């Protein structure tokens, strides 16, 4: 049954037409996927359908009647809920308070809110403590919570903007299960994503390109989707190993010795987000109580809190940190000595020189002119500095680098990794997904 239609939708920003005569319709009880690259207009469609912004032209028909959605509240009132790219949770409030915030059921009785929240969370398979602050949850868990909050109102239409690209594989499976549960209750679910894996799971598949939307047959295999996007299906990088660069014994007290040579791209699969955090803290000296804190990078007080502790360093980083829900991070390291060094319990700071800030992977790639579409955001000075840093640095540490990247941006990352290897530099990839192993030259696993 047809539940919502968008007819002839158009939208422009600053004289640039983002959407041209877009037609899109959703049926109840189906998972519809809107595929497309980052910046193609997927988020704009989600925001128009959810009442967050108004189209310049066109109309929206809901349950057979033309509607004007002047706000998110209007959309929620008729049965449309959405999960956006931007952060919507209030980190200093509890999980229960976030669930009831804006619902009209916010109660002064914390006990009642906690009890009802516990029941709702169990219904969707989330075992969170309602009285815990949202800030205590990992980024992946916060994403699942946002979806659950949107689903609790039992909407007729649930819109999800690019949530899968910020989740690791296990959380993707959990989110898919939650979506199927909502779909099986009769709701229409629209997921906007650049992820080919999710496009393959669609009951209906739309694709946005050149500012308009096309209806594609399903199912499509991964190769066909990548060809349509213009991305590569082969991202392998041949081994290229030189002299030893870094050796770290018993890193973060895990019992693991970390060794990396010039030309090497080392993939470190971490068994949990906490292990990623511990390794990063040890390597960056973020945790002063670590027995083996290696002073490789400058202090970064909140390395995992968005994009770094000292604020954005450029207009580009301001843009990325303000508009992205989550992103992988990268730090570039300039080694003062050309030869390898060994770290045990102590390491003199004089061995290392690194004055570069921690930045998002997307900003890093844009600065190296590897991805398009950021004219006016990434200045000529940003580009010049990015290339100078790239030439000067020896080691690149990537933390969950695939977060928020579409397939074309992943291709750009692979090109940079190839350059790192060919130029006898080295890269360390700390992550909890296996996809990036395909474009690293060696892998290892760190678990507790």
N, C-alpha and C positions, 0 to 999 in steps of 0.2 A: 504493500500500500504506500502510495506517494505521500510523504509527510512534509517535505519542504522543497521549494524550487527557487533558484536564483535565475532571473531572466535578464539578459542584456546588461549585466553589471559592468560598469566602467568606473575607474578611479585613477586620478592623476595626482602626482606630488611634484611641486616645483616645476610645473610645465611638462614633466615626463609622465606619459601614460603608462601606468603599471598594469592595469587591467583593461582589456578591449572586448566588449560585447561577450562577456562570460556567461555561459549557460551551464547550470549544474543542478542536478536533482538527487534527492536522497529518499530511499525507501525504508520503511520500518523493518526491524529485524535483520538489517544487513550491515556489514562492515564495508564502508566505502573508503578508498584510499585516494588522496590527492597527492600525486607524486610530482617531483620537480626539484630543481637545484635550489640552493640557498639564494635568496634574493630574487626569486622568480615571481613572487606575488602570492605564495601560498598563505602566508600569515595575514596578508591583507584580506583575502577571501574569508578566512576564519573570523577575523575581526568584524567584517561586514555582516556575516551571518549571525554573529553573537551580539550585535548591537553596539559594539565598541566604537566603530566608526561608521559613517554614512557613505554610501556610494554617490558618485557624481550623477550617474544615470542608471536606469534599470529598476527592477522591482523584485521583492521577495514575497513568495506565496507560501503560507503555512496552513496546513490542513484545508487547502482549497480556497483560502481567503488571502487577499493582499494585505500585508502588514507593513507598518513603518516602525522600525526598531530604532528608537532614539537613544537607547542606553542599554547597558548590560542588564539592568533591572527589568526593562521591558521584555528582553529576550527570556530571562528567567521566569517571568510571570506567565508566559505562554508555554514554557516547557523546553527551553534551549539553554543548556549549560556548556561551559567551555573551560579548557585548560590551556593556558597561554605559555609562550616562551619565557615571558618575563616572570620574575618571582612574584607570587601572589600570597604566599604564606607570611605570617608575622612571626619571626623567629623567637621573639621574647615572650610570646604567649604560649600556653600549653597546647597540646594536640587537641584536647577537648574544646578549648576556647577557639581555636582556629576552625574546628568543625562547625561550631554554632555561630561564629561571627558572621553577621549579615544575613542570617537565616530567619530572623524575627523570633527565634526561640532562645536567644542568649539569656541565661538564667544567673541570678545571683547565687544560686546554690551550686557550688562546684561539685558536690556529691552527685546531684542529679545529672549534671552535664557529663561527669566522668562515667556514670553508670550507662547512660544512653550512648555515649561515644564508644564504650567498650563493646556494647551490643552491635553497633553499626560496623565497627572495625572487624569484629569476628565474622560478620556476614560476608565480607569481601576477602577474608583470609589474611588480614593484617594483625599481627600480634604486637601492637604498640601499647605502651603504658599511657593512658589518656592524660595523666597528670604531668607527664614529662614535657619539657619545653621542646618546641619544634627544632630549635638549634642543636639539640642533642642527637638528632637523626642525621644519617649520612645523606648526601645529595640524592642518591638513588632512592632511599626511603622517603625523602621529602617529595620526590616526583610521584611515587605511588600514592602518597597521602593526598596530594593535590587531585589526582584522578579520583580517588575515593570520595573526597569532599564534593566534587562535581557530580558524582554518580548518586550520592545519598538522596538527592532531591527527586530521584526517579524521573529524569527528563525524558521527553520524547525524542530529543535530538541531543547527542553529546559530541562536541567538537574538541579535537585534540590537536594542538599545534606542535608538531615536531618534538614529541616527548621521547620517541624511541632512540633518536640519535645521541641522547645524553645518558643512556642506560647501558650497563654491561649486559652480556648475553643472558645471565640468569634472571636479571630483573626484567629484561625484555619478555622472557617467557612468562613471568608472573603477571606482567601488564597485559599480555595477550590473553591470558586466562581470565583476567578481570574484565577485559573488553568483551570476550565471548559470553561471559555471564550476563553482562548488561544487554548485549545483543539478543541473547536467548530470551530475555524478558520482554522483548518487543521493541526496544529502543533502536533508533538509527544512529550509528556511530560513524563519524567522519574523521579520519586521521590524515593530517598533512605531514608528509615526510619525504626526505631524499633517500631513504633506506630501501634498496632493492629487495631485501629480504621481506620487508613488510608489504611492499607492493605485490609480491608473489602470493600473499595470503588474503588478498582482497576479494570480496564478493563482486564488487564493481571497482574499476580502476579508471580514474581521470588523471590526465597529465597536463601540467601547465608549461607552456613554452611560447615564446614570443608574445607574452602578455595575454594569451588566450588559452582556453581549456579544451582539450580533446578527450573523447570517450574511447578508451582502448578495450580490446577484447581480453578476456581472462580465461585461463591463466596465461601469463607470459613467463618464460624462463629468464634466469638471471642475465644470460648473455644478451638477450633481446632488450632487456631493460637498460643495461649498461650501454649498448649501442645507441639507444634512443637518447640517453643522457649525454653521450659523447665521452664516456669514461673507458678506461682500459680494463681488460679482463686479465691481463698479465702484469703483475706488479713485483715480480721477483727481482732480486738484486744479487749478482754473483759475489761470492766471498772475495774479500780483498783485505789481507791481514799483514800488518807491518810489525814494527817493534812494540814491546809492551809500553802502555801509556800510564795506566793506573792499576794498583793492586790495593785492595782494602780487605783486611782480615776481620772475620767475624762481624760483618756489617750489621749494625743495630742489634747486636746480641743474638742474631738469628742462627749462628753457627755456620753461616754461608760466607765463603770467601769470594769477593767480587774482583775479577780481573778483566781488563779490557785493553785491547791493542789498537794501534793506529789502523784506520781503514775498517774497523769492526763496528757493526751495528748490533748491539746486544739487547735482546728482548728478555726482560725479566718478568715472568708471569708471577703475580703475587696472589696468594690464596684468598685474600680478603682486602677490602678497602683499608682496614687497619694496618695491614702489613705494608701497603703502599705508603701510608702515612708515616709509619715507623722508619721505613727506608729513606723516605724523603727527608724526614727530620734529621736522621743521622747524617746523611750526605750533605745537607744544607746547614748543619749546626743549629737547626731550629730548636731542638730539644737539648738544653744545656745539661740535663741529668743523664744523657746517654753515655754509656761507658766508652763508646767508640764513635763519638761525634766528629766527623771529619770536616775540617773547615775549608770546604771547597768553594762555597758560594758566600755572598754577602748575607747577613742576617735577614730573614724574611719572616716577620712575626706571624703573618697569617697566610702562608703559602697556599693553604687549601681553602682560604676564605676568598673566593672569587679569583682575583688576579694579582695579588701581591700587597705588601703591607704599606708601601709608601705612596700609594695612589697612582693614577695613570701618569705616564711619563710623556704622553703626546696626545694630540687630538684623536689619532687612530685608536690608541688604547682606551681613551675615554669612550669612544663610540662602541668598541667591542665589549667593554666591561659594563656598559649601560644597557646594551641591547641583547646580549646573549645570556641565556639561562645558565649555561654551564659551558665550559670549554677546557680542552687540554691545556697544559702549561708547558713552557720551555724556558730553560735558562742556558745561556751561552757562557762557556768558561774559557778564560785565557790562562793557560799554564805558563808560569814564569820560566820554568826550566823546560828545555826541549826534550829531555830524557824522562824516563819513567821515575815514579817515586813510589815508595811503599809506606802504607799507613798501618800502624799497630795501635797502641793506646794514645800516642802523642804524635803530633805533626806540627811543625812550626808554621806559623801563618806566612812566613816569608816565601814559602814554596809557591804560593798561589797569588794570582792577581786577577780579580774579576770584579768589574764595576758595573756590570750589566744588570738591569732589573729583570725580574721574572715577568714574562708577558704571555698572553694567550697564543696558542699555536696559530690561530687564524690571523691575528695581528702580525705575527712573525712571518707567515707566508705572504701576506699582503705587502709587507715592507720589502720583501725580496722580489716583488712583482710577479709572484707565481700564481696568484689568483686575481681575476678581473672584478670590476664592478665597484671599486672603492675610490674612484676619482673624487677628489674634494675631501676625502676622509684621510687618506694616506698622502701626506704632502711630499714634495720633492726632497725636502730635508729628511723626512722619515726614511725615505727610500735610500738616500745616500748613506745615512747612518747605519741602516740595516745591512747594506752591502759591506761597509767598512767593518762592522762587528763580525760578519760572517767570515771575512778574510782573516781577521785577527785571532779568532777563537779556535781552540783545539777540540773541546769536548762539548757536546750538546746533551742535556738531560731533558727528556720528554716525559711528562706525567699524564697518563691516559690521553695520548695525543689525538685519538680518533673522535673524541667527544665533540659533537656539534658539526662535524665535517660531512659534506656531501661527497659523492663518489669523485667528482672532478677535483675537489679540494684534497681528497686523499691522494689522487694522482700527483697533485702538486707537492704534497708532503713526500711522496716517494721520490720525486725528482730531486728534492733537496737532500734526502738521505743518500741518494746515489752520489751527489756532489760531495757530501761529507766523506763518504767512503773513498771515492776516487782521489780526493785531495788529502788523503792520509790523516784525516781528522777521525773522530769517533763519536758514536751516539749511544746513549743508554736510554732504553725505553722501559719505564716502570708502569705496569698496567695490570688490569684484571680481565683482559679479553685476549683471545688468541688470533684474531684477524690480522693484527699488525705483525705477527710472527712471520707471515708470508713475505714481508719485505724487510726482514732483518737477516743478518748473516749467521746469527747464532742465538740459541735460546736457553734459558735456564728457569727453574721453578723454585720459588721460595715460599715455604709453608711452615706453619708452626705444628 
